[in-house]
Amino acid sequence: MKKTLIAVLAATSLLFAESYQVNTLSAKQMGMAHVGAGMKLGSESMHFNPGGLGFLDKKLDVSAGATFIIPEVEIWANGVKTINSKLGTPLYLYAASNITDWLSAGISFTTPYGNSADYGKDWAGANLLQDISLAVYAVQPTIAFRPISQLSIGVAPAIYFGSFEQSKALTFYPPGSTTAAASATFSGDADVAVAVNAGILYDILQDKLAFGIGYRSEAKMKVAEGKTKVNYSVPDPIKSAIASQLPTFEKGTFKAELPLPANLNTGISFRPIDNLLLAFDWQWIFWGTYEKLAIDFSDDVTITAPGVGNIPFNKTPNAAASSKKYHDTFAYRLGAQYTLIDQLDLRFGAYYDESPVDDDYLTPESPSTDKLGGTIGLSFRPISGLSIDASLLRSIALPGRDATSGSNKEKAGDGLDARYEVTAWVPSIGLNYSF
């Protein structure tokens, strides 16, 4: 029973899955494989490298858009294939102005972390995850200044808030089947968290060669009062028997903590000819801070033990701990932009992104693989000051992975031996207006 409860509760750790960091926050830059740390991007620099904002030469620069993440996650467990293809829709809005020749300021609203998945109610890993909806929002006021004409320094507080909802099976009927008899839905709102986003951009050769470094610090998203609701899908006599063996989740609350990892972005851009721009970014994601997940239930949540009585769940040692043992990763991005005519830019890119999860810790909550991506994009300017931006990304796992977490004793019942194949199509559309 205790191992069942560990698996049930640890599944809320999808909050911590590798896939929750979102990079697709610009339709322009997604066409160049998300490069941008070494580029002058106007208001969009607030995300990629706040240092770039200091080179803004417009009284107003506004960008807005949406990305449509269309995944296909195939999990082969016990010879049966389960697919998640639930759509994700990150959004972004940037607005900035050059106050003086040496000072610029702006504000942005983005969804830098999030995830959505739906594997169905009845499958081999339903006790780990049925469905999830997670969104973390960021509001970032940014200021940038140029102490000298070639150098810009930007700094900003990134203010995070968000919410999540997730369901998973508690027990199955008939025993040994994959038909969920009872499922729990966990949900909660996160307290506000703050990180620092800062960077510099140096124009080595004016409009020809630039170098930039951006750093976003780690933040902790804390759910102080999560709620749980239990749903049954069996007749009342069976329901009563099952309910007597489960914790009384609905009488209490839980606490959990979400680490938003620090990021270091280094980039360089080079314009060999007037209508061609090349850029390379190297991104370091500090996933190594994610060692384990701990969920802290209030004393009102109890386990009913025959012959013993009610035991406060929070008093059960390590009852809701799950080992993760992520490690730091790197991503490498290369992009190109070619101005075909004054009204039309074409973009191309490719990237390689490492997974932070080893086979022994890979689970349905974190269907992570090393990824290779290819991108294309364009910007069309029908009138002065207005740009219509579009891009398309294709992401492919290299290669598929065989998870052995179900045989890992340290996973304490919250793992699953399975084969993972992960791909995604990601279109994006955006508008930019400046004067």
CORGICOR-V432818 format. One record per residue. N is the residue number from 1. RES is the residue in one letter. PSI is psi in radians with two decimals (NA if undefined). Layout:
N_RES_PSI / N_RES_PSI
This chain:
1_M_-0.71 / 2_K_-0.74 / 3_K_-0.64 / 4_T_-0.75 / 5_L_-0.66 / 6_I_-0.80 / 7_A_-0.72 / 8_V_-0.84 / 9_L_-0.61 / 10_A_-0.34 / 11_A_-0.33 / 12_T_-0.12 / 13_S_0.03 / 14_L_-0.40 / 15_L_-0.46 / 16_F_0.19 / 17_A_2.65 / 18_E_-0.58 / 19_S_0.00 / 20_Y_-0.21 / 21_Q_2.22 / 22_V_2.21 / 23_N_-0.20 / 24_T_1.21 / 25_L_0.55 / 26_S_2.14 / 27_A_-0.59 / 28_K_-0.96 / 29_Q_-0.41 / 30_M_-0.54 / 31_G_-0.32 / 32_M_0.49 / 33_A_0.53 / 34_H_0.27 / 35_V_2.79 / 36_G_-0.21 / 37_A_-0.46 / 38_G_0.44 / 39_M_2.72 / 40_K_1.80 / 41_L_0.24 / 42_G_-2.37 / 43_S_-0.49 / 44_E_-0.24 / 45_S_-0.39 / 46_M_-0.51 / 47_H_-0.84 / 48_F_-0.70 / 49_N_1.82 / 50_P_-0.40 / 51_G_-0.50 / 52_G_-0.33 / 53_L_-0.48 / 54_G_-0.32 / 55_F_0.08 / 56_L_2.29 / 57_D_0.47 / 58_K_2.58 / 59_K_-0.55 / 60_L_2.31 / 61_D_2.07 / 62_V_2.30 / 63_S_2.42 / 64_A_2.61 / 65_G_3.14 / 66_A_2.61 / 67_T_2.55 / 68_F_1.74 / 69_I_1.99 / 70_I_1.59 / 71_P_2.79 / 72_E_1.69 / 73_V_1.98 / 74_E_2.20 / 75_I_2.05 / 76_W_1.93 / 77_A_2.26 / 78_N_0.62 / 79_G_0.11 / 80_V_2.36 / 81_K_2.29 / 82_T_2.43 / 83_I_2.39 / 84_N_2.17 / 85_S_0.51 / 86_K_2.33 / 87_L_2.40 / 88_G_2.53 / 89_T_1.31 / 90_P_2.54 / 91_L_2.77 / 92_Y_2.62 / 93_L_2.18 / 94_Y_2.42 / 95_A_2.28 / 96_A_2.84 / 97_S_2.53 / 98_N_1.88 / 99_I_-0.77 / 100_T_-3.12 / 101_D_-0.39 / 102_W_0.03 / 103_L_2.26 / 104_S_2.69 / 105_A_2.72 / 106_G_3.13 / 107_I_2.55 / 108_S_2.69 / 109_F_2.10 / 110_T_2.96 / 111_T_1.36 / 112_P_-0.21 / 113_Y_2.45 / 114_G_2.88 / 115_N_2.61 / 116_S_2.44 / 117_A_2.64 / 118_D_1.88 / 119_Y_0.00 / 120_G_2.90 / 121_K_-0.51 / 122_D_1.75 / 123_W_3.07 / 124_A_-0.47 / 125_G_0.41 / 126_A_-0.47 / 127_N_-0.26 / 128_L_-0.68 / 129_L_2.32 / 130_Q_-0.95 / 131_D_2.83 / 132_I_2.51 / 133_S_2.01 / 134_L_2.33 / 135_A_2.23 / 136_V_2.19 / 137_Y_2.65 / 138_A_2.26 / 139_V_2.21 / 140_Q_1.79 / 141_P_2.31 / 142_T_2.51 / 143_I_2.44 / 144_A_2.51 / 145_F_2.75 / 146_R_1.80 / 147_P_-0.52 / 148_I_2.85 / 149_S_-0.50 / 150_Q_-0.12 / 151_L_2.31 / 152_S_2.42 / 153_I_2.26 / 154_G_2.57 / 155_V_2.58 / 156_A_2.57 / 157_P_2.28 / 158_A_2.01 / 159_I_1.98 / 160_Y_2.53 / 161_F_2.79 / 162_G_-3.01 / 163_S_2.88 / 164_F_2.78 / 165_E_2.32 / 166_Q_2.50 / 167_S_2.64 / 168_K_2.80 / 169_A_2.42 / 170_L_-0.69 / 171_T_2.90 / 172_F_2.65 / 173_Y_2.26 / 174_P_2.72 / 175_P_2.39 / 176_G_-0.15 / 177_S_-3.13 / 178_T_0.35 / 179_T_2.00 / 180_A_2.18 / 181_A_-0.57 / 182_A_2.40 / 183_S_2.64 / 184_A_2.44 / 185_T_2.08 / 186_F_2.37 / 187_S_2.78 / 188_G_2.79 / 189_D_2.44 / 190_A_2.53 / 191_D_2.79 / 192_V_2.39 / 193_A_2.69 / 194_V_2.35 / 195_A_2.93 / 196_V_2.26 / 197_N_2.03 / 198_A_2.76 / 199_G_2.96 / 200_I_2.61 / 201_L_2.21 / 202_Y_2.14 / 203_D_1.56 / 204_I_-0.89 / 205_L_2.07 / 206_Q_2.11 / 207_D_0.25 / 208_K_-0.76 / 209_L_2.20 / 210_A_2.64 / 211_F_2.40 / 212_G_2.68 / 213_I_2.27 / 214_G_2.49 / 215_Y_2.22 / 216_R_2.13 / 217_S_2.87 / 218_E_2.60 / 219_A_2.77 / 220_K_2.02 / 221_M_2.13 / 222_K_2.22 / 223_V_1.94 / 224_A_-0.56 / 225_E_1.25 / 226_G_2.61 / 227_K_2.68 / 228_T_2.38 / 229_K_2.33 / 230_V_2.31 / 231_N_2.44 / 232_Y_2.57 / 233_S_0.59 / 234_V_2.83 / 235_P_2.78 / 236_D_-0.78 / 237_P_-0.74 / 238_I_-0.66 / 239_K_-0.77 / 240_S_-0.70 / 241_A_-0.71 / 242_I_-0.77 / 243_A_-0.58 / 244_S_-0.28 / 245_Q_0.00 / 246_L_2.66 / 247_P_2.60 / 248_T_1.24 / 249_F_-0.74 / 250_E_-0.18 / 251_K_-0.16 / 252_G_-3.05 / 253_T_3.02 / 254_F_2.78 / 255_K_2.52 / 256_A_2.89 / 257_E_2.31 / 258_L_2.00 / 259_P_2.22 / 260_L_1.90 / 261_P_2.63 / 262_A_2.65 / 263_N_2.39 / 264_L_2.09 / 265_N_2.18 / 266_T_2.32 / 267_G_2.74 / 268_I_2.47 / 269_S_2.58 / 270_F_2.31 / 271_R_1.64 / 272_P_-0.57 / 273_I_2.89 / 274_D_-0.64 / 275_N_0.21 / 276_L_2.23 / 277_L_2.24 / 278_L_2.54 / 279_A_2.55 / 280_F_2.34 / 281_D_2.52 / 282_W_2.11 / 283_Q_2.29 / 284_W_2.06 / 285_I_2.16 / 286_F_1.13 / 287_W_-0.24 / 288_G_-0.24 / 289_T_-0.20 / 290_Y_1.59 / 291_E_-0.71 / 292_K_2.86 / 293_L_2.31 / 294_A_2.23 / 295_I_2.20 / 296_D_1.87 / 297_F_2.62 / 298_S_2.83 / 299_D_-0.21 / 300_D_-0.27 / 301_V_2.12 / 302_T_2.74 / 303_I_2.30 / 304_T_1.95 / 305_A_2.08 / 306_P_2.26 / 307_G_-0.13 / 308_V_-0.69 / 309_G_-2.77 / 310_N_2.24 / 311_I_2.15 / 312_P_2.18 / 313_F_-0.66 / 314_N_-0.30 / 315_K_-0.12 / 316_T_2.02 / 317_P_2.24 / 318_N_0.41 / 319_A_-0.48 / 320_A_0.71 / 321_A_2.44 / 322_S_2.16 / 323_S_2.37 / 324_K_-0.88 / 325_K_0.88 / 326_Y_2.82 / 327_H_2.75 / 328_D_2.63 / 329_T_2.91 / 330_F_2.61 / 331_A_2.46 / 332_Y_2.22 / 333_R_2.37 / 334_L_2.24 / 335_G_2.75 / 336_A_2.52 / 337_Q_2.23 / 338_Y_2.17 / 339_T_1.83 / 340_L_-0.86 / 341_I_3.02 / 342_D_-0.52 / 343_Q_-0.02 / 344_L_2.16 / 345_D_2.45 / 346_L_2.50 / 347_R_2.60 / 348_F_2.68 / 349_G_2.90 / 350_A_2.61 / 351_Y_2.78 / 352_Y_2.20 / 353_D_2.15 / 354_E_2.69 / 355_S_2.46 / 356_P_0.04 / 357_V_2.25 / 358_D_2.82 / 359_D_-0.66 / 360_D_-0.16 / 361_Y_0.05 / 362_L_2.23 / 363_T_2.95 / 364_P_-0.45 / 365_E_-0.38 / 366_S_1.28 / 367_P_1.19 / 368_S_2.40 / 369_T_2.81 / 370_D_2.42 / 371_K_2.45 / 372_L_2.28 / 373_G_2.54 / 374_G_2.48 / 375_T_2.63 / 376_I_2.73 / 377_G_3.00 / 378_L_2.78 / 379_S_2.30 / 380_F_2.26 / 381_R_1.62 / 382_P_-0.54 / 383_I_2.87 / 384_S_2.28 / 385_G_-0.21 / 386_L_2.25 / 387_S_2.29 / 388_I_2.09 / 389_D_2.44 / 390_A_2.61 / 391_S_2.88 / 392_L_2.32 / 393_L_2.43 / 394_R_2.09 / 395_S_2.31 / 396_I_2.34 / 397_A_2.45 / 398_L_1.86 / 399_P_-2.85 / 400_G_2.84 / 401_R_2.57 / 402_D_1.83 / 403_A_2.42 / 404_T_0.38 / 405_S_-0.44 / 406_G_-0.34 / 407_S_0.04 / 408_N_1.94 / 409_K_-0.52 / 410_E_-0.37 / 411_K_-0.21 / 412_A_0.75 / 413_G_-0.01 / 414_D_0.48 / 415_G_3.03 / 416_L_2.18 / 417_D_2.12 / 418_A_2.88 / 419_R_2.29 / 420_Y_2.28 / 421_E_2.17 / 422_V_2.14 / 423_T_2.91 / 424_A_2.52 / 425_W_2.38 / 426_V_1.66 / 427_P_2.69 / 428_S_2.53 / 429_I_2.46 / 430_G_2.88 / 431_L_2.51 / 432_N_2.31 / 433_Y_2.36 / 434_S_2.71 / 435_F_NA
